[in-house]
Amino acid sequence: MKGKWSPGKVTAVVLGGIGAGIVLAGSFCLGVTQLAKDVLTFEREGRRMEERARRESSQDIRSGIEDWLREHGDRSYYYDYGDDDYGQDDDYDDENKNEIIPSPPKYPESYDNDSNQYYEFHDAIREGLSYQVEFENFSSLFGENVQVEMNYPVISGKTASELSVINNAIQRELQEVKEYGEYVAEWISEEQSYSFQAESYVTYMDEKLLSVAYVEYGYLDNEVYESYVITANIDMENGMALTNSQILDIDDAFSIDFRNRCEAQNGEIDSLSMFSDQDITDMLTSDESLIIVYTPVGMEVGFNYYYGWVTVTYQDYQKFQKGF
């Protein structure tokens, strides 16, 4: 015959069941919160991949036009930003086909060089060019608890058709940020708040090249949730955005050198130690993660990754540039 449970034993069982239920409920809530964060991350990355695909499609069209121009004798596409002569001589020959991707001079006279070895994001606005740069602000509330703040450069001084193409190329990131705000507003709960802030920098400008960097941070419930650096390098002669992954010749040897330079410039970064040289190569050759901008110091090269972003200053970047 089985004995009866005492009142104390019954109470202990009941309280234990309630405690277990609370733990399970808490775990479920944490799981839902983490799932929401993961969804935001996947949505963000998915939209960036779609945008990069659109850009690559535009690049394919551009490449086809360039192939036709080269075949039919129009050599105006070939230039080197390091040269003073913007045009090409009439006696252009096949030997010049090995021109490199745009290479601006390291220290233009109109830039103030403070002899810093490393670059930090800041504006490098020049006067006396055929175009000017001003900044405008975008601020909007998406839904009830998603706030987006962003400033972005606007070009003036050229013809209306040129301005339309150039500004559209520069401000693609603005459109993407707007779409991202809409995505977040759809997924975020009423109890949460999200703030997205993007600061733009014109890191380099001359008659042929304009480089822009957007430094972006997202805050979920007032805590840093994500950060990115998105860059755009614009060929000012035709208004087209250069494809970042086609600028430098990057392989595993470059990645080993990048790791060494990164440690010298930025100190030891624990999260980077988890990546192999091949992992770094993959991030430095993917348009979804690669960071490249021209600067008065040289070129800033890096990548976005799970924990944020990292860049390294290359004063000797020309030796890594691709040839056509």
N, C-alpha and C positions, 0 to 999 in steps of 0.2 A: 504494500500500500504506500503511495507517494505522499509525503508530508506536504502540508500547506505552506505557502510563502508567508513570511512575516510581513507586517506593514512596512518595516524599514527596507526589506528587500524589494517590495513592490515600488516603494518610493524611489529607490536607487535605480531600478530598471526604467521607470518613467522618466526620471531626470536624465538618465543616460541616453534614452531615445530622443528626448528633446535636444540634448546637446549635439548628438550626432546629426539631427535634422538641421540645426543651426550651422554646423560645419559644412554640411552638404550644400545648404542654401548659399553660404558664403562662397564656397568654391564655385558654385554655378554662376554667381554674380561676377566673380573675378574672371571666370571663363568667358562670359558674355562680353565683359569690358575688353579683354584681350582680343577676342574675336572681332570686335568693332574696330580696334586699332589695326589689326591685321588687314581688315577689309579696306580701311583707308589707305594703308600702304600699298596694297595690291591695285586699288583703283588709281592711285597716284602713278605708280610705275606703269600700269597699263596705258594710261593716257599719254605718258611720256614716250612710250614705245610707239604708239600710234602717231604722235607728232613727229618723231624721228623718221618714221616710215614715209610720212608725207614729205619731209624735207629731202630724204633720199630720192624720192620719186622726182622732185623738182630738180635735184642734182643730175639725175639720169637724163632728163630733158635738156638741161644745160650742157651736159657732156656731148649729147648728140649734135647740138648746135655748134659747139666748139670743134668737133670732128669735121663737120661740114666746112667751117671757116678755114681750118687748116688745110683741108683737101683742095679748097678753091682759092688758096693764095692769100687770104686775109690774115695777116700776122699780128694784128693789133692786140690779140689776146696775150701774147707772150711779153712779159715784162718782169723786172726785178725791182722791188721797192727799194733796194739798196742803191740803185743807179739814179743819177740825176736826170737822165734822158728818159722820158715817159714813152716816147714813140719808138718805132723800129726803123732802121735804115732800109732803103729800097733794095739793097743788095743782100737782104736776109737769105741765109742758106740753112741747110738741114742741120748744121752743127749747133745752131741756136735752139734746137728742139729740146735740149736738156736743161732749159731754164727751170729754176726752182719755184716752189710756191712763194707767194709774196713775202719779201724779206725787208721790213722797214729798217732804216738806219738805227743803230743802237741809241745814240744820243742826239736827236735833232736839236739844232741851235735854239729853237724856240721853246724847248723844254728845259726846265731848271733841274740839273742833275746834282743831287746832294751826295753823290758817291756811295750811296747805300748799296751793299752787296746783295741784299734781298728785297723783294718787292712786297708791299702790303697794299691791299685794295684801296685806291683813292682815285679821284678824278684827275685826268691829265688833259684839261681843255686847252686848245690852242686858238689863237687869234690869227687873222690874216689869211685864212683859207677861203675857198670859194663857197663854203657852207658854214653854218653855225649850229651849235648845239644848245638847247635849253631843256629844262626838266619840267614835267607835269606830274601831278599826283592823282592817283586813283584810290578811292576809299568807298567801300560798300559793305553793307550788312546783308548776308545771305541767310535766309530763314530768320530765326530769332536769336541765334547764339553763335554765328560764324562771322567774324569781322576780318576783312581783308584790307590791308594797307600796302600801297606800292607806288614808288616813283619810277619814272621811265624817261629816257631821252627822246627828244623830238628834233628832227633835222629841219632846218630852213635854209633858204638862200639859193636853192636850185630850181629848175623848172618844175611845174606841177606834176608832170608825169614821172620825173626822176624822184621827186619827194615821196610820191605815193608808193613807189616800189621800195625805196630805201626804208621808209618808216614802217612799212608793213613787215619787212624783214627783221627790223630791230624789235618791233613790238609783238612778235609772235608769242613771246613769253607772257606778255600781258594778257592775251586772249586765253592762254593755257591756265594762268592763275585764276582768271574769272571762272573758267569751267571747273577748276578744282574746288573753288569755293562752293559752287553749286553741288558738286558731288558730296563734299563734306556735310553740307546742310541736310542732305537726304539721309545720311547714315548716323549722324551724331544724335545722342539722346537728349531729351529736354533738360536733364540734370547736368549736362556737360556744356563747356564753352570752349570755343576754338578761335585762336587769333593767328593770322598769317601775315607776316611782314616781309617785304622784299625791297631791298635797297639797290639801286642801279649805279654803276660806275662806268664812265667812259675812260677806259684804261689806256687807249691810244687813238690818235686821229691824225691823218694827213690827207693829201689829195687823193690817195688811192685806197686807203685802208682805214676802217673804223672798227675798234674793238670795244665791246660792251660786256660787262659782267653783272649778273644779278645775284646778289647774296641773299638767300631766303631762309627764314626761320618760321616754323610752325609751333604754336604753343597750345597744348591741350590742358585745360584747367590750370593755366598759368605756369605750366612746366614745359620745358623744351621737349617737343615730341619728334621733330625732324628738322633737318637743315640740308640745303643744297647750294651749289654754285652753278648757275647756268650761264653759258657764254655764247656770244654771237660775234663772228668776225665777218664784216661786210666789205665786199669789193665795191668801192665807191664809184668805180667807172661804169659798172653795169647794174649795181644795186642788188646783186645776188649774195646770199650768205654762203660762205665757204663751209665745206663739210670738214669738221674738226679732225676726224680720223684720217683724212687724206693729207694733212699738213706735215706730220712727222713720220719718220720711218722707225717704228717702235717694235722691238722684239724682246726676248728674254734678257739679252745683254743690256739693253736700255733699261729694263725693269730693275736689274741688279744695281746699275748705276743710279737709278732713281731712288732706290731704297737707301743707298749710301748717302746721297745728297740730302734726302729727307731727314735722316738722322742728324746730319751735320747742321742743317738749318732749323729743324723743328724739335730736335731732341728725340728721345725714344718714345714711340707711340705704341703702347701695348697691343692695341687691337690690330695693328699692321703685322705684328709678328705671327698672327694666325694665318696670314696669306702667303702662299708660295709665290715664287717668281712668276710662274705661269698665271696665277690668279691676278697678280698685278698687271701682267701683260694684257690679260683679257679686259681688265677695267680701263687700261690706257688705250685700248684699241676699239672700244665700244662707244658709239655716239650717245648711248644712254647714260654713260657714266663719265666720259672724258671731259676734262676741263682744260681749255687752251685759250689764252688771250695774249695779244701783243701788249707790251708795256714799254715805257721809256728805258727801263733797265734791260729788257730783252724779251723773254717770253715766260709766262707763268703756266706751268704744266701740272696737272694733277687729276684727281678723280673723286667722284661721289661714291660712297659706300654705306653700308648699313649703319655705321656709327656716326656718319656725318660726311666730311670732305677733308682733303688734304692737298696742298699744292707746294711746288718747289720752283724756285727762280732759276731759269736757264739763261745766263748771259751768252753762252756759246751755242744757242739753239740751232744756228744755221747749219752746223755740221750734221745735224740729225734730220734736216729737211728732205722731203721726198723730191725726186725729179719726175717730170712728166714722162 
